[in-house]
Amino acid sequence: MSQTNDAPSVLMVHRGVMIHQSSDLRARDMTRASSAPGGRWVVHANLLAKVGLLAMIMLVVIDPAWGNLEGKGSTARAFGYPLVALVVPVWWWARGRRHPYPWLADLMVTVPGFSDVLGNRLDLYDQVVWFDDWMHFMNTGLLCGAFLLLTYRGSQTPGHLLARSVSFGLTVSLLWEVGEYWAFITRSSELRTAYGDTLFDLCLGWLGAVTAAGMVILALRWSPSRYVSHTTAGETRS
């Protein structure tokens, strides 16, 4: 009886099918997805955001008026946002895929482009007075949070995290303002008020960076392994 039960298993392995091993690998992949930093919903949200971003970008390329992006740097957005959405996958691949995929950080990098295109499509920038301010605060914060999670090492103190977040956030904000000025402000009626608006946007970016640092510090104190997938054992501070 034991020979009869063992024979199919040996035969399958000999033929290279290895069904039992394939099942183990699939189960392991599902476990990694469910235990991804932030939870399985982050995986689904990230994939939906990337697909939604790509779909909207394609529609904007076909007709900038669809996204209310006429004269607002639609070409720069069409090229730039998909490239930004690829930063984390390329970063993870270049590091040799040694750690579980950083789904949460990837979502945080993808949302700014997705929310900007969607906000323009829904005309929120013109219909909601505070929407532009919120976007500068939120998107800078999201990018800073992703940066801290991706580059975190257990030896970093809260002061280090705050300094790195502010440095990164102000750099990103400055690059955005320069790109915005070059892409369409010089040809827009907003040129007259661009100086004051730029200073205020930079302040909002700084505030977003500080907020992101505070939230990451609290999250890492609460449950480091839940939000950081690449910290090696023994590095995390108690």
CORUR-V675827 format. One record per residue. N is the residue number from 0. PSI is psi in whole degrees, -180 to 180 (NA if undefined). Layout:
BEGIN
n=N psi=PSI
n=N psi=PSI
END
This chain:
BEGIN
n=0 psi=-40
n=1 psi=-34
n=2 psi=-38
n=3 psi=-39
n=4 psi=-35
n=5 psi=-27
n=6 psi=-49
n=7 psi=-39
n=8 psi=-46
n=9 psi=-40
n=10 psi=-42
n=11 psi=-40
n=12 psi=-40
n=13 psi=-35
n=14 psi=-4
n=15 psi=8
n=16 psi=-49
n=17 psi=56
n=18 psi=-42
n=19 psi=-36
n=20 psi=-38
n=21 psi=-39
n=22 psi=-40
n=23 psi=-41
n=24 psi=-41
n=25 psi=-42
n=26 psi=-38
n=27 psi=-40
n=28 psi=-41
n=29 psi=-38
n=30 psi=-40
n=31 psi=-40
n=32 psi=-43
n=33 psi=-26
n=34 psi=16
n=35 psi=149
n=36 psi=118
n=37 psi=-19
n=38 psi=169
n=39 psi=-31
n=40 psi=-29
n=41 psi=-39
n=42 psi=-49
n=43 psi=-44
n=44 psi=-39
n=45 psi=-46
n=46 psi=-41
n=47 psi=-40
n=48 psi=-41
n=49 psi=-43
n=50 psi=-43
n=51 psi=-41
n=52 psi=-47
n=53 psi=-42
n=54 psi=-45
n=55 psi=-37
n=56 psi=-41
n=57 psi=-41
n=58 psi=-37
n=59 psi=-39
n=60 psi=-41
n=61 psi=-43
n=62 psi=98
n=63 psi=-27
n=64 psi=-26
n=65 psi=-37
n=66 psi=12
n=67 psi=40
n=68 psi=20
n=69 psi=126
n=70 psi=16
n=71 psi=33
n=72 psi=42
n=73 psi=-36
n=74 psi=-44
n=75 psi=-42
n=76 psi=-41
n=77 psi=-34
n=78 psi=-40
n=79 psi=-45
n=80 psi=-44
n=81 psi=-36
n=82 psi=-41
n=83 psi=-39
n=84 psi=-16
n=85 psi=-4
n=86 psi=-50
n=87 psi=-45
n=88 psi=-43
n=89 psi=-42
n=90 psi=-46
n=91 psi=-42
n=92 psi=-42
n=93 psi=-27
n=94 psi=7
n=95 psi=11
n=96 psi=40
n=97 psi=-19
n=98 psi=163
n=99 psi=150
n=100 psi=134
n=101 psi=75
n=102 psi=-43
n=103 psi=-47
n=104 psi=-38
n=105 psi=-42
n=106 psi=-42
n=107 psi=-29
n=108 psi=-31
n=109 psi=-35
n=110 psi=-41
n=111 psi=-48
n=112 psi=-43
n=113 psi=-47
n=114 psi=-32
n=115 psi=-47
n=116 psi=-42
n=117 psi=-40
n=118 psi=-40
n=119 psi=-41
n=120 psi=-41
n=121 psi=2
n=122 psi=32
n=123 psi=-28
n=124 psi=-32
n=125 psi=-27
n=126 psi=-27
n=127 psi=117
n=128 psi=-42
n=129 psi=2
n=130 psi=-43
n=131 psi=-41
n=132 psi=-43
n=133 psi=-40
n=134 psi=-40
n=135 psi=-43
n=136 psi=-51
n=137 psi=-48
n=138 psi=-37
n=139 psi=-41
n=140 psi=-42
n=141 psi=-45
n=142 psi=-39
n=143 psi=-42
n=144 psi=-43
n=145 psi=-42
n=146 psi=-44
n=147 psi=-41
n=148 psi=-39
n=149 psi=-29
n=150 psi=9
n=151 psi=138
n=152 psi=146
n=153 psi=-19
n=154 psi=-4
n=155 psi=132
n=156 psi=164
n=157 psi=-37
n=158 psi=-41
n=159 psi=-44
n=160 psi=-42
n=161 psi=-45
n=162 psi=-43
n=163 psi=-37
n=164 psi=-45
n=165 psi=-42
n=166 psi=-47
n=167 psi=-44
n=168 psi=-44
n=169 psi=-35
n=170 psi=-46
n=171 psi=-43
n=172 psi=-42
n=173 psi=-44
n=174 psi=-40
n=175 psi=-45
n=176 psi=-40
n=177 psi=-45
n=178 psi=-40
n=179 psi=-43
n=180 psi=-44
n=181 psi=-37
n=182 psi=-42
n=183 psi=-15
n=184 psi=-39
n=185 psi=-20
n=186 psi=18
n=187 psi=159
n=188 psi=-12
n=189 psi=-5
n=190 psi=-35
n=191 psi=-34
n=192 psi=13
n=193 psi=-35
n=194 psi=-54
n=195 psi=-39
n=196 psi=-38
n=197 psi=-44
n=198 psi=-42
n=199 psi=-40
n=200 psi=-39
n=201 psi=-38
n=202 psi=-40
n=203 psi=-37
n=204 psi=-42
n=205 psi=-44
n=206 psi=-39
n=207 psi=-38
n=208 psi=-42
n=209 psi=-43
n=210 psi=-43
n=211 psi=-43
n=212 psi=-44
n=213 psi=-42
n=214 psi=-39
n=215 psi=-41
n=216 psi=-45
n=217 psi=-42
n=218 psi=-41
n=219 psi=-32
n=220 psi=-35
n=221 psi=-52
n=222 psi=84
n=223 psi=-45
n=224 psi=-20
n=225 psi=-28
n=226 psi=-17
n=227 psi=121
n=228 psi=-12
n=229 psi=3
n=230 psi=125
n=231 psi=158
n=232 psi=137
n=233 psi=-12
n=234 psi=-30
n=235 psi=133
n=236 psi=147
n=237 psi=NA
END
